[in-house]
Structure formats: structure tokens, C-alpha cells
Amino acid sequence: MHSLNILFVKNCHNELKFKTISFVLFYIELTLNYIGKIEIPHEETELTEEEKAQQEKERIRLEKKRACNRKYMARKREEIRREREKELAEKAN
């Protein structure tokens, strides 16, 4: 459905030169309501071993990245907490 929306946005924007995105979205909604319910045919395709391996590799990479981000954010939260405590201690003195 996203590609259909993007197609409509591109066509509407190029042809009619809309000023705001809200008007473009309104035009798309009206167009889709006029057309009716659209069901784009979707065929299930089997992934090749190469594609499966690539997806698994990408999943592992994302897991590592997320773990690294969690670790970094925990460290940053701790630094911020220490800075706040330090500021409160200075204000108390």
C-alpha cells in the first residue's frame, strides 16, 4: 500500500503542484475512496539459500547494533545521573 501512496503523491504533486502535504493526503484519500478497496496481488515467493543467509546475516548485524546501542544509552544515562547528583550536591553546599 505504501508504494501506491507514494505513486499518488508523486503524480499529485507533479501535476497539480499542491502547496501542503495535508492537501495531497486529502486528495489521495478521496481518490482511493472513489476507486474503492484496492487489493494488490501478493505472491508468496520462496527465498533462495543465498537470500536466507543474507537475511540471517542482517538479523545478526542488527542484534549486535541494538545491543551496542543499549549499552551506550545505559552508559549515557549513568553519566547524566552522576552529573545531576553532582549539580544537586553543589547547590546544597
C-alpha positions as a Markdown table, in Angstrom:
| # | Residue | x | y | z |
|---|---|---|---|---|
| 1 | Met | 0.0 | 0.0 | 0.0 |
| 2 | His | 2.9 | 2.4 | 0.6 |
| 3 | Ser | 4.1 | 2.2 | -3.0 |
| 4 | Leu | 0.6 | 3.1 | -4.2 |
| 5 | Asn | 0.5 | 6.1 | -1.8 |
| 6 | Ile | 3.9 | 7.3 | -3.0 |
| 7 | Leu | 2.8 | 6.9 | -6.6 |
| 8 | Phe | -0.2 | 9.1 | -5.9 |
| 9 | Val | 1.8 | 11.6 | -4.0 |
| 10 | Lys | 4.3 | 11.9 | -6.9 |
| 11 | Asn | 1.6 | 12.2 | -9.5 |
| 12 | Cys | -0.5 | 14.7 | -7.5 |
| 13 | His | 2.5 | 16.8 | -6.6 |
| 14 | Asn | 3.9 | 16.9 | -10.1 |
| 15 | Glu | 0.6 | 17.6 | -11.9 |
| 16 | Leu | -1.3 | 19.8 | -9.5 |
| 17 | Lys | 1.5 | 21.5 | -7.6 |
| 18 | Phe | -0.1 | 21.2 | -4.2 |
| 19 | Lys | 1.2 | 23.6 | -1.5 |
| 20 | Thr | 0.8 | 21.4 | 1.5 |
| 21 | Ile | 1.2 | 17.7 | 2.2 |
| 22 | Ser | -2.1 | 17.6 | 4.1 |
| 23 | Phe | -3.9 | 18.6 | 0.9 |
| 24 | Val | -2.0 | 15.9 | -1.1 |
| 25 | Leu | -3.0 | 13.3 | 1.5 |
| 26 | Phe | -6.6 | 14.5 | 1.4 |
| 27 | Tyr | -6.6 | 14.2 | -2.4 |
| 28 | Ile | -5.1 | 10.6 | -2.1 |
| 29 | Glu | -7.8 | 9.6 | 0.3 |
| 30 | Leu | -10.5 | 11.0 | -1.9 |
| 31 | Thr | -9.0 | 9.2 | -4.9 |
| 32 | Leu | -8.8 | 5.9 | -3.0 |
| 33 | Asn | -12.3 | 6.2 | -1.7 |
| 34 | Tyr | -13.5 | 6.9 | -5.3 |
| 35 | Ile | -11.7 | 3.8 | -6.6 |
| 36 | Gly | -12.8 | 1.6 | -3.8 |
| 37 | Lys | -10.9 | -1.0 | -1.9 |
| 38 | Ile | -7.7 | -1.9 | -3.7 |
| 39 | Glu | -6.1 | -5.2 | -3.2 |
| 40 | Ile | -2.7 | -5.6 | -4.8 |
| 41 | Pro | -2.0 | -9.2 | -5.6 |
| 42 | His | 0.8 | -10.6 | -3.5 |
| 43 | Glu | 2.5 | -13.8 | -4.4 |
| 44 | Glu | 4.4 | -15.8 | -1.8 |
| 45 | Thr | 7.9 | -16.5 | -3.1 |
| 46 | Glu | 10.4 | -18.9 | -1.7 |
| 47 | Leu | 13.7 | -17.4 | -0.6 |
| 48 | Thr | 16.9 | -18.9 | -2.0 |
| 49 | Glu | 19.5 | -20.2 | 0.3 |
| 50 | Glu | 21.6 | -17.1 | -0.5 |
| 51 | Glu | 18.8 | -14.7 | 0.4 |
| 52 | Lys | 18.1 | -16.6 | 3.6 |
| 53 | Ala | 21.8 | -16.4 | 4.5 |
| 54 | Gln | 21.8 | -12.7 | 3.8 |
| 55 | Gln | 18.7 | -12.1 | 5.9 |
| 56 | Glu | 20.2 | -14.1 | 8.8 |
| 57 | Lys | 23.4 | -12.1 | 8.5 |
| 58 | Glu | 21.4 | -8.8 | 8.5 |
| 59 | Arg | 19.4 | -10.0 | 11.6 |
| 60 | Ile | 22.7 | -10.8 | 13.5 |
| 61 | Arg | 24.1 | -7.4 | 12.5 |
| 62 | Leu | 21.0 | -5.6 | 13.8 |
| 63 | Glu | 21.1 | -7.6 | 17.0 |
| 64 | Lys | 24.7 | -6.6 | 17.6 |
| 65 | Lys | 24.0 | -2.9 | 16.7 |
| 66 | Arg | 20.9 | -2.9 | 19.1 |
| 67 | Ala | 23.0 | -4.4 | 21.9 |
| 68 | Cys | 25.7 | -1.8 | 21.4 |
| 69 | Asn | 23.1 | 1.0 | 21.4 |
| 70 | Arg | 21.5 | -0.3 | 24.6 |
| 71 | Lys | 25.0 | -0.5 | 26.2 |
| 72 | Tyr | 25.8 | 3.1 | 25.1 |
| 73 | Met | 22.5 | 4.5 | 26.3 |
| 74 | Ala | 22.8 | 2.8 | 29.7 |
| 75 | Arg | 26.3 | 4.4 | 30.0 |
| 76 | Lys | 24.9 | 7.8 | 28.9 |
| 77 | Arg | 22.0 | 7.6 | 31.4 |
| 78 | Glu | 24.5 | 6.8 | 34.2 |
| 79 | Glu | 26.7 | 9.8 | 33.2 |
| 80 | Ile | 23.7 | 12.1 | 33.2 |
| 81 | Arg | 22.6 | 10.7 | 36.6 |
| 82 | Arg | 26.0 | 11.4 | 38.0 |
| 83 | Glu | 26.1 | 14.9 | 36.6 |
| 84 | Arg | 22.7 | 15.7 | 38.2 |
| 85 | Glu | 23.8 | 14.3 | 41.5 |
| 86 | Lys | 26.9 | 16.4 | 41.3 |
| 87 | Glu | 24.9 | 19.6 | 40.5 |
| 88 | Leu | 22.5 | 18.9 | 43.4 |
| 89 | Ala | 25.4 | 18.4 | 45.8 |
| 90 | Glu | 26.9 | 21.7 | 44.6 |
| 91 | Lys | 23.6 | 23.5 | 45.1 |
| 92 | Ala | 23.2 | 22.0 | 48.5 |
| 93 | Asn | 26.6 | 23.4 | 49.6 |
